[in-house]
Amino acid sequence: MAVRFLSASVLYLSEYILGAAKMATIHTRSVARLMMAPSVILLFAWMIVPLGMTIYFSLLRYNLLMPGTEEFTGLLNYEFFLTDPAFFDALKNTLLLVGGVLAISVIGGILMALLLDQPMFGQGIVRILVIAPFFIMPTVAALVWKNMFMNPVNGLFAWLFRLFGAQPLDWLAVAPLTSVVIIVAWQWLPFATLILLTALQSLDEEQKEAAEMDGAGPISKFIYITLPHMARAITVVVLIETIFLLSVFAEILVTTNGGPGTQSTNITYLVYTQALLQFDVGGASAGGIVAVVLANIVAIFLIRMIGKNLEA
Amino acid sequence: MGSINLRNVSKVFGEAKVIPSINLQINEGEFVVFVGPSGCGKSTLLRLIAGLEDVSDGEIVIDGQNATELPPAKRGLAMVFQSYALYPHMSVRSNIAFPLKMAGMDKGEIDRKVSDAARVLNLTDYLERKPRQLSGGQRQRVAIGRAIVRQPKAFLFDEPLSNLDAALRVNMRLEISELHQQLKTTMIYVTHDQVEAMTMADKIVVLNRGNIEQVGSPLELYCKPANLFVAGFIGSPRMNLIEGKFAEAKGAKTVGIRPEHIGLSRDSGLWEGTVTIAEHLGSDTFMHIQVQGVGTVTARASGEFWVRHGDRVYLTPDETKLYRFNEKGLAL
């Protein structure tokens, strides 16, 4: 009887302790939530307020030249923006710009990383020099390219063309989008090079030696060992660059102003012309929302396509 | 097939002479173990044979053909690395098939050879897995599989068992020995573990500071060490090396006696000493005994010998099993 009582009390006691422990975790969790709440709320508000206001403006007829005449127009702004022939040019230009810069910076970055990985004199200095373009602000970089390289009279390219007796090219007039792609790619190449170089350096030396013993030449070693090893870094470069390349603006503003016509206008620049050249806040807001949707489509597409490389 | 000859091979890294000059003959089908303390140049020597390092001077002859200038792939050797060096993004099948693919062999032939190798190494069920999904022992077997599919002239093992736990190490040791019996291919094996060397080798090469101290079968090294270094390195626990009066009485600078050749008694013997540490392993008892005028002596008793710290014991070295060395450390 006494034993029974004892075991029962032990059982009760253990349950009590376990219960207390459970309560303690619940307690800790709710405290944790409470502590996190301010930062989460702040971050959420930071995102939702501008987004909400943009959506609200996109539903208004809202022109800065006609203050006080704002009225609700439904989806009319979207209809105008999406049926504007400039929109399709801008969409095409945006994708070409992103794709072109990605191709150049990833392929060029791999080649540069392979070169910089070779032992050479003054490696540290050379690496810093290679990264330099990334530190230059977009406006400055674009102006340097516009005036010092691509200028048809004084530019370095014009001089090179004349050296071979060819007619100098007015880059920004003849091939505006290509010129912008070149400028932006120049800025992003160092970033890609840097990330890919670190990936390259983390490749296990013994793996390379094993491949060598297995009879792989330099090219097979690159294709079967180095490239798969760099897959994750390449994915990171593509994802990060895409985020920034969808919103390229300064380079276009200071070089081509989106022209000639709409030949170098991307979505970001189109939204800018709507808002600050035509003073149409409603239309620009609708454009902004379209750009957000477009960015999400691209993001989903990318994650589906290459996101599996990020899994360990 | 599979004889390797080193002639005056030396290796210099900058100022450091890692290997001054080595001559070594490895016969076909032999299991040769390079053993020595860390930094003795044993891995460097293996990498010189593999072609992963260039020799500074001398010649490497494989099967009568001068291979000194040949790239690694052309030497017909296969290597198993310490870290296994499996290709992490490839399945086990592709890992094993990789050298054959590089050799441009046709698909059917590759599949046949890979499944043969997988059967020998018990990897058939794991062929579609990635290396990270395998245990240490399985990864080791994949690395060996990648080596055997090429049917190389010789296998080179660079401390292949050092990343495995003790039990698995004993297992893999047996598996590699069995593999050698089956394939009868020359194998060169680098290790710092003298137990691996003693149990697996046909021929042991003891290296110290880039020099060969002695070459011989395991028992030759155990029974007739050429010098103090080999005497101290081979055997576990290590040989007692005694200097002073006792050695002079035997007409030598140093006298060596192995722990297993010392008779132990509680009441009478040549030396009297105090036990400082006793290790009871059940099958053996190892004792560190402080002996007046001789120093600390390690002794081994077969089975259980019940002593504790501070106990008094008497030791009698077996006169017929003494090793004598002169001032230069060479055996007399």
Interface residues (C-beta under 8 A of the other chain):
Chain A: D204 E206 Q207 E209 A210 A211 E212 M213 D214 G215 A216 S220 Y224 I225 P228 H229 A231
Chain B: A50 L52 P71 P72 A73 L77 A78 M79 F81 Q82 S83 A85 L86 Y87 P88 H89 M90 F98 P99 M102 A103 R146 R150
